[in-house]
Each structure stands twice: as structure tokens, then as C-alpha cells.
Amino acid sequence: MLLSHYIKLIQLIFNKKYEEKSAAVLIKQNAVISVAESCTGGLLSSLLTDVSGSSSYIKANFVTYANEAKMKYLGVKEDTLKNFGAVSAQTASEMTEGLLKETASDYAIATTGIAGPAGGTKDKPVGLVYISIVSKKESKVYKYNVNPKYPRLLIKYMFAKHAIKLLAEFLEGKTK
């Protein structure tokens, strides 16, 4: 990694602004959230638990890296995976819908993407992530791309931190 990559990574690690915002809203609402991750491999869950008191608002965390796990634990349809792939808006949406149903949480968030350096294609390049966030009333799926030349660890942090930023905005009703 280049020095600039390390600096960016350190800045991401120590900036807890959106984790704290998300925590404050969930605590104020007396709400719980569950997390399903693929490409972030548990990093999103880890970052959300970095805020003291997280046990009062985090209900369940799943790392469903394999398609079989997405189907078994989250209810993602095999047809969805065959027709759109694991890295798709459709799969991300089904991950959160299944998670919400399975855990009876108030909110659910999921990530599915390609952290690289291998695995990318022209249509689905390294640095692509889909982030889905749902509540009992609303559902959003976001597509986010980062520089595919970044190291894998930095890409994973950027995916996870962007997901937390979107979560804070979703919880505050500021989503696009």
C-alpha cells in the first residue's frame, strides 16, 4: 500500500461520526438493527459495535459470503442469484428483506460487492458494492463504486464506512 492509502485508511478507522449518529437514532427510537454482509466480511458489523452500548440496538449479524449461506440464512432466491448474480441490487434487496423477516428487527442493512483484487468483470468491476437498507416501512438499495486500484482492505473499509453513512442518513430520513 502507498502512504496515501494508509493515511486514508487511518482516517476511515478513526472517524466514528456516522456510527455515533446511527447509534443515537437507534437508541432514541428504542429500535434494533441486523446486519448481513458478504464483501465486507464482518467489518460493517465490527464498526457498528465500536460504539459503546451497541448491544442495546444490534440484534444479529451474519456474514454470508457463499451463495448457499445467502439462500439458507437470508432467503435469497436461487433464481435471483442465477439471473442477477450475488453482486446485484436484487440480491442486496433480498438479503435485507430476508434478514428483517428472519430476525424481526426494526431495520436491516446488507452489503454485497467485489473488494478485489480479483473477481471483477466489465459489468461488475472491482470496487462495486450494493448496499441495501430496509425498515418495516421503507426499502432502499444503493450502488457505490470506489477506485479498483485501491488495496482490498481499503476497499472493504470504504464499502463499510459508506454503508454506515447511508444508514445514518436513512435513519434520519435524509436518504435520496
N, C-alpha and C positions, 0 to 999 in steps of 0.2 A: 504494500500500500504506500502511496505517496503521503508526504507530510500533510498535504491539504486534506486528504481523505481522513487521516487520524484526527485532525482538528474538527472536521465536520462531524465525525462520529462522537467525539467527546462532547461537542455542543448538543448533539441529539440526546446523548445519555443523561446529561445533567439538567436539561430543560424539562421541568415537570409541569409546566403551565397547564397543558391540556389534560393531563392525568388528574391534576388537582381540581380543575373545572368539572370534569366528568364526575369525580368523586363527590364534589359538593352538591351537584344536582341530584345524583342518585340518592345520597343521604337525605337531602331535603325532601325528596319525593317518597322516601322510605321504599325505594324500588331496588330490584335485583337485576343483574345482567349475567348472561352466559356468553362464553366465547368459543368459537370454533376456528381453528387455524390449520392451514396447510403450509404455504410457503414461509410463513413467519415462525413455524416450528415451536410455538410456545412463548415466543418473545413478546407478543402483544399481551398475553396473559401475565407474563412476568412484569411488564411495565405497569399494567393496571394494578398489580398487587404491591407496587413500590410505595403507594400512598398508605399511610397508617390508617387503620380502620377498614381496609378493603374487605375484610371478612364479613362486614355487615352488608355489602352490596354485590359481591361476586358470588354467584351460585354454583356455576360449573364451568370447567374449561376442558376442551377437547382438542387434541392435536390429531387431525385426521389426514395424514399425509397420503395414504393409499386410497385409491378409489373405493376399495372394499370397505374401508372404515367410513368413508363418506356415506356410503349406502347403508351400512349396518347401524351406525350410531346417529346419523343425522337424517336419514330417509331420503337422500339424494337418489333420484331415479336413474336406473341403468341407462335408459333411453336418453336422458339428458347428457350423461357422460359420453355416450356414443355419438350423439348428434352435435354436441357443442364443445365437448372436452371438459376436463377438470378445471381448466383456466378459462372461465367464461362468466358472464353476468348471470346466466341461467343457473349455473352450478352454485355460484355465490349466494344467489337468492334462495335456492332450495336448502343450502346449508343453514341459513339463518331461520328460515321458516320451520325446518325440522327441529332445530335446536330450541326454538321458542316453544314448540309443541312438546318436545321431549322433557324439557326442564321446567316448564310452567313459569318461566322468568317473565319479567316485565319488558326486558329488552334483550336483544341478541346481536352479536356482531361476528362477522366471519371474514377471513382473508383467503384468497386463492390466487396464486400467481407464479411467476418464474423469476427466481432470485439469481439464477445462473451459476457459474459462467456458461454451463451447457444447458441444453433443453429448449432454447428459443428457436422460433421459426420466423419467417417473413410476416405472417399474420399475427403471431403471438411471440414477440421478441422478449429477450431477457430484459427485465426491468418493468414488466407489465404485471399489475395486480388489480384484482377486482375486490372491492370491499363492500360488503352488504351489511346494512344496519336495519333492524326491524323493531317495532313495538307492536302492541296489540292493535294499534290504530294506523300505523304508517310503515311503509317499506321503501328503502332507497338502496340502489346499487350504484357504486361509483367506479369509474375506470381511472387508473392512475399509472403514469409511466415515469420511470426515473432513468437516468443515464445508464445504459447497459455496460458501460466501461468501468463503472464503479465496482469495487470488490463485493463479493457476496454478502459479507457481514454488514457492510454499509447499506447495501440494497435492502436487506432484511430490516434494519433499523429504520430506514426511510419509509418502508411499507408500514411498519408497525406504528411509527410516530404519526404518519399521515392518517392512519385509521383512527388513532386516538383524537386527533384534531377534528376529524369528521364526526366522531362520536360526540365530542363536546358540543359541536355546532348542532347536531341532531337533537341532543338532549335539551339544548337551549332554544330549539325551534328556529334555528338560523340556517337550515340547510337549503341548498339550491335544488 
